[in-house]
Amino acid sequence: MRLLVTFRHCPETWADEGKISLFWQSRVRPPEHTSSKTHEWEIEIPLRDGKWSGPSVGRNSDGRRFLYFSWCNEAGRMFRRVKLYQNQVVGDSVVVSGVLRDGSPACSTAIILSE
């Protein structure tokens, strides 16, 4: 399947990290990061029996599948990640918040926006 993931309201700087960027973690192990200046990624995800599969898909111990999006500072150090779970996606596109309620870079489970 082809999935369009768009992040909105992404901060450009944060606390002690300085200038920051959001990346799609295009490979789980070892991690590889794919950048996007527009915070949009068109991701090709193989499906196996209706479930996401392939090297970019993470799996929880309970079987849930997800994609990682990683925040890195200018030195390339990853300091936060967002998990976008397959069950959060309806259709072939999704819009995700790039910030938490306190204004810090999004982390943990993705917050889906209705845009």
WOURPE-V280624 format. One record per pair of residues at least 12 apart in sequence whose ideal C-beta (glycine too) atoms are under 10 Angstrom apart, sorted by the first residue. I is the first residue (numbers start at 1). J is the second residue. Records with the same first field share a line. If there is no record, write none. Layout:
I->J / J
This chain:
1->43 / 44 / 45 / 46 / 47 / 50 / 52 / 89 / 91 / 92
2->42 / 43 / 44 / 45 / 92 / 93
3->41 / 42 / 43 / 44 / 45 / 52 / 67 / 84 / 86 / 89 / 91 / 92 / 93 / 94
4->40 / 41 / 42 / 43 / 91 / 92 / 93 / 94 / 95
5->24 / 36 / 39 / 40 / 41 / 42 / 43 / 67 / 69 / 84 / 89 / 93 / 94 / 95 / 96 / 110
6->36 / 38 / 39 / 40 / 41 / 42 / 93 / 94 / 95 / 96 / 98 / 113 / 115
7->22 / 24 / 36 / 38 / 39 / 40 / 41 / 69 / 82 / 84 / 94 / 95 / 96 / 97 / 98 / 99 / 106 / 110 / 113
8->39 / 95 / 96 / 97 / 98 / 99 / 113 / 115
9->39 / 96 / 97 / 98 / 99 / 103 / 106 / 113
10->22 / 39 / 69 / 71 / 96 / 97 / 98 / 99 / 105 / 106
11->71 / 98 / 99 / 103 / 104 / 105 / 106
13->73 / 74 / 105
14->71 / 73 / 79 / 80 / 99 / 103 / 104 / 105
15->79 / 104 / 105
16->73 / 79
17->71 / 72 / 73 / 74 / 75 / 77 / 79 / 80 / 105
18->73 / 74 / 75
19->72 / 73 / 74 / 75
20->71 / 72 / 73 / 74 / 79 / 80 / 105
21->33 / 35 / 36 / 37 / 39 / 70 / 71 / 72 / 73 / 74 / 76
22->35 / 36 / 39 / 41 / 69 / 70 / 71 / 72 / 80 / 82 / 96 / 98 / 105 / 106
23->35 / 36 / 41 / 68 / 69 / 70 / 71 / 72 / 76 / 78 / 81
24->36 / 39 / 40 / 41 / 43 / 56 / 67 / 68 / 69 / 70 / 82 / 84
25->56 / 58 / 67 / 68 / 69 / 70 / 72 / 78 / 81 / 82 / 83
26->41 / 43 / 55 / 56 / 67 / 68 / 70
27->54 / 55 / 56 / 57 / 68
28->54 / 55 / 56 / 57 / 58 / 59 / 66 / 67 / 68
29->55 / 58
30->55
31->68 / 70 / 78 / 81
32->55 / 56
33->68 / 69 / 70 / 72 / 76 / 78
34->56 / 69 / 70
35->72
39->69 / 96 / 98
40->93 / 95
41->67 / 69
42->92 / 93
43->56 / 57 / 67 / 84
44->56
45->57 / 65 / 67 / 86 / 89
47->86
50->86
51->63 / 64 / 65 / 86
52->64 / 65 / 66 / 67 / 85 / 86 / 89
53->65
56->68
57->86
58->81 / 83 / 84 / 85
60->83 / 85
64->83 / 85 / 86 / 87 / 88
65->83 / 84 / 85 / 86 / 87
66->81 / 82 / 83 / 84 / 85 / 86 / 87 / 88 / 109 / 110
67->82 / 83 / 84 / 85 / 86 / 89 / 94 / 110
68->81 / 82 / 83 / 84
69->81 / 82 / 83 / 84 / 96 / 98 / 106 / 107 / 110
70->82 / 107
71->98 / 104 / 105 / 106 / 107
79->105 / 107
80->100 / 104 / 105 / 106 / 107 / 108
81->105 / 106 / 107 / 108
82->96 / 97 / 98 / 105 / 106 / 107 / 108 / 109 / 110 / 111
83->107 / 108 / 109 / 110
84->96 / 109 / 110 / 112
85->109 / 110 / 112
88->109 / 110 / 111 / 112
89->110 / 112
90->112
94->110 / 112 / 113 / 115
95->110 / 111 / 112 / 113 / 114 / 115
96->110 / 111 / 112 / 113 / 115
97->110 / 111 / 112 / 113 / 115
98->110 / 111 / 113
99->111
